[in-house]
Amino acid sequence: MLTSRRPLRGQYLQTGLSLIESLVAIVVLALGVAGLAWTQARLLVDGRDANARANAILLIGDLSNRMLFNHATAASGGYRLAWGEMPTVRDCTSGCSGSELAQSDLGAWRAALARALPAGDASVFRSSDDPRQIGIAVSWSLHSGHGRATDAETAPFAVTAATHGVDCPEGQHCHVVYVQP
C-alpha cells in the first residue's frame, strides 16, 4: 500500500513499493527453479532411456556373437524366439547338438535381457527379404510415463510388422537389428 507522508526537504516518501518488488522477484525466482527442476527430471528420464537402449544394443551384440559361434544352426534358422518365450538353459559343457546349444543360448540370453532391462522382452526371427538375415527385436518398459511410444520410436517397426509380422509390444520401447551370422 502506497502512502505519502509529509515532505522531507521537498520530497515525498513512499512506502510499500519494495514489498511488491520483493514479491515479484520471489515469483520469478520460483518459476526459474521450477523450470530447472523439470529440466533435471526430464534429463534423468532421458538418461535412463538412453541407458536401456545401450543395454539393448549390447545384448543384441551378445546374441549375434552366440550365433556366430553356432553358425550352422543360426544359418538354418535354429535361433528363433517369440515375444514372451523363455527357452530352457542347458549345461552344454559335456556337449550339445547345434539346436540344443541354440536353445540354451537363447535361454541364457533371454535371462540376461530380463535382468538388464525393465520388463525386457525379445523376438528373434528370420527376414523374409533375405533368408541369410536374422532380426533381433528387443523391447523394454517406458520410463517417460507418457504411456505409449511415439511415432519416431515405433517407426522401424512399421516396415518390420508389415513384412515379418513382428511389431513392438504396446507400451514398450523397442530396438530392432538385422544380423547375418
C-alpha positions as CSV (number, residue, x, y, z in Angstrom):
1,M,0.0,0.0,0.0
2,L,1.4,3.3,-1.0
3,T,1.1,6.2,1.4
4,S,2.5,9.6,1.3
5,R,4.0,11.4,4.3
6,R,4.9,15.0,4.9
7,P,7.5,16.3,2.7
8,L,11.0,16.0,3.9
9,R,13.1,18.7,2.4
10,G,10.8,18.9,-0.6
11,Q,10.4,15.2,-1.2
12,Y,7.6,12.8,-0.5
13,L,8.5,9.4,0.9
14,Q,6.6,6.3,-0.5
15,T,6.4,3.1,1.5
16,G,5.3,-0.4,0.4
17,L,6.9,-0.4,-3.1
18,S,9.9,-2.5,-2.1
19,L,7.5,-5.2,-0.8
20,I,5.8,-5.5,-4.2
21,E,9.2,-5.7,-5.9
22,S,10.3,-8.4,-3.5
23,L,7.2,-10.5,-4.2
24,V,7.6,-10.2,-7.9
25,A,11.3,-11.3,-7.6
26,I,10.3,-14.3,-5.5
27,V,7.7,-15.4,-8.1
28,V,10.2,-15.0,-10.9
29,L,12.8,-17.0,-8.9
30,A,10.2,-19.7,-8.1
31,L,9.4,-20.1,-11.8
32,G,13.1,-20.4,-12.7
33,V,13.7,-23.0,-10.0
34,A,10.6,-25.0,-11.2
35,G,11.9,-24.9,-14.7
36,L,15.3,-26.1,-13.7
37,A,13.7,-28.9,-11.6
38,W,11.5,-30.0,-14.6
39,T,14.6,-30.0,-16.9
40,Q,16.6,-32.1,-14.4
41,A,13.7,-34.6,-14.1
42,R,13.5,-34.8,-17.9
43,L,17.2,-35.4,-18.2
44,L,17.1,-38.2,-15.7
45,V,14.3,-39.9,-17.6
46,D,16.1,-39.5,-21.0
47,G,19.3,-40.8,-19.4
48,R,17.5,-43.9,-18.2
49,D,16.0,-44.5,-21.7
50,A,19.4,-44.0,-23.3
51,N,21.0,-46.5,-20.8
52,A,18.3,-49.0,-21.6
53,R,18.8,-48.6,-25.3
54,A,22.6,-49.0,-24.9
55,N,22.0,-52.2,-22.9
56,A,19.6,-53.5,-25.6
57,I,22.3,-52.9,-28.2
58,L,25.0,-54.7,-26.1
59,L,22.6,-57.6,-25.6
60,I,21.9,-57.8,-29.4
61,G,25.7,-57.9,-29.9
62,D,25.9,-60.7,-27.4
63,L,23.3,-62.8,-29.2
64,S,24.9,-62.1,-32.5
65,N,28.2,-63.4,-31.2
66,R,26.5,-66.5,-29.9
67,M,25.0,-67.1,-33.4
68,L,28.4,-66.7,-35.0
69,F,29.8,-69.4,-32.7
70,N,27.0,-71.7,-33.7
71,H,26.9,-70.6,-37.3
72,A,25.4,-73.7,-38.9
73,T,22.4,-73.8,-36.6
74,A,21.9,-70.0,-36.9
75,A,22.0,-70.2,-40.7
76,S,19.4,-73.0,-40.7
77,G,17.0,-71.0,-38.5
78,G,17.7,-72.6,-35.2
79,Y,17.7,-69.3,-33.3
80,R,14.0,-68.3,-33.2
81,L,12.3,-66.7,-30.3
82,A,8.8,-65.3,-29.9
83,W,7.8,-62.4,-27.6
84,G,7.5,-63.8,-24.0
85,E,9.1,-67.2,-24.8
86,M,11.7,-68.4,-22.2
87,P,13.8,-71.3,-23.5
88,T,15.4,-73.7,-21.1
89,V,19.1,-73.2,-20.3
90,R,21.1,-76.4,-20.6
91,D,24.5,-77.4,-19.4
92,C,26.5,-77.9,-22.7
93,T,29.9,-78.4,-21.1
94,S,29.8,-82.1,-22.0
95,G,28.5,-81.4,-25.4
96,C,25.2,-80.5,-27.1
97,S,23.8,-80.6,-30.6
98,G,23.6,-77.3,-32.5
99,S,19.9,-76.9,-31.9
100,E,20.3,-77.7,-28.2
101,L,23.1,-75.1,-27.9
102,A,20.9,-72.6,-29.7
103,Q,18.1,-73.1,-27.3
104,S,20.5,-72.9,-24.3
105,D,22.0,-69.7,-25.8
106,L,18.5,-68.2,-26.2
107,G,17.6,-69.1,-22.6
108,A,20.7,-67.7,-21.1
109,W,20.5,-64.6,-23.3
110,R,16.8,-64.1,-22.5
111,A,17.5,-64.3,-18.8
112,A,20.3,-61.7,-19.1
113,L,17.9,-59.5,-21.0
114,A,15.3,-59.8,-18.2
115,R,17.9,-58.8,-15.7
116,A,19.3,-55.9,-17.7
117,L,16.1,-54.2,-19.0
118,P,12.9,-53.3,-17.1
119,A,10.2,-55.7,-18.4
120,G,12.7,-56.8,-21.1
121,D,11.4,-59.0,-23.9
122,A,12.7,-60.1,-27.2
123,S,11.8,-61.7,-30.5
124,V,14.3,-63.4,-32.9
125,F,13.0,-64.0,-36.4
126,R,14.2,-64.7,-40.0
127,S,14.0,-61.9,-42.5
128,S,11.6,-62.7,-45.4
129,D,13.5,-60.4,-47.7
130,D,16.9,-62.0,-47.2
131,P,16.9,-65.6,-45.8
132,R,20.5,-65.1,-44.6
133,Q,19.5,-62.3,-42.2
134,I,18.1,-62.7,-38.8
135,G,16.1,-60.0,-37.0
136,I,16.6,-59.4,-33.3
137,A,14.0,-57.2,-31.7
138,V,14.3,-56.1,-28.0
139,S,11.7,-54.3,-26.0
140,W,11.6,-52.7,-22.5
141,S,9.2,-50.7,-20.5
142,L,8.7,-47.0,-20.9
143,H,10.4,-44.7,-18.4
144,S,8.9,-41.5,-19.6
145,G,5.5,-42.1,-18.1
146,H,3.6,-40.8,-21.2
147,G,2.2,-44.4,-21.6
148,R,2.9,-45.1,-25.2
149,A,5.7,-44.9,-27.6
150,T,6.0,-42.0,-30.1
151,D,5.9,-42.4,-33.9
152,A,9.7,-41.9,-34.0
153,E,10.2,-44.8,-31.5
154,T,8.0,-47.2,-33.4
155,A,8.8,-46.1,-37.0
156,P,11.3,-49.0,-37.6
157,F,8.5,-51.5,-36.7
158,A,6.1,-50.1,-39.4
159,V,8.2,-51.9,-42.0
160,T,9.1,-54.9,-39.8
161,A,5.4,-55.5,-38.8
162,A,4.2,-55.4,-42.4
163,T,6.8,-57.7,-43.9
164,H,7.8,-60.0,-40.9
165,G,4.8,-59.9,-38.6
166,V,7.0,-58.5,-35.8
167,D,5.6,-55.5,-34.0
168,C,6.7,-53.6,-30.9
169,P,4.5,-54.6,-27.9
170,E,2.1,-52.0,-26.7
171,G,3.6,-49.5,-24.2
172,Q,7.2,-50.6,-24.8
173,H,10.3,-49.1,-26.3
174,C,11.9,-51.3,-29.0
175,H,15.1,-51.7,-30.9
176,V,15.5,-54.0,-33.9
177,V,18.7,-55.0,-35.7
178,Y,19.2,-57.4,-38.6
179,V,22.3,-59.6,-38.4
180,Q,23.9,-62.0,-40.7
181,P,25.6,-64.9,-38.9
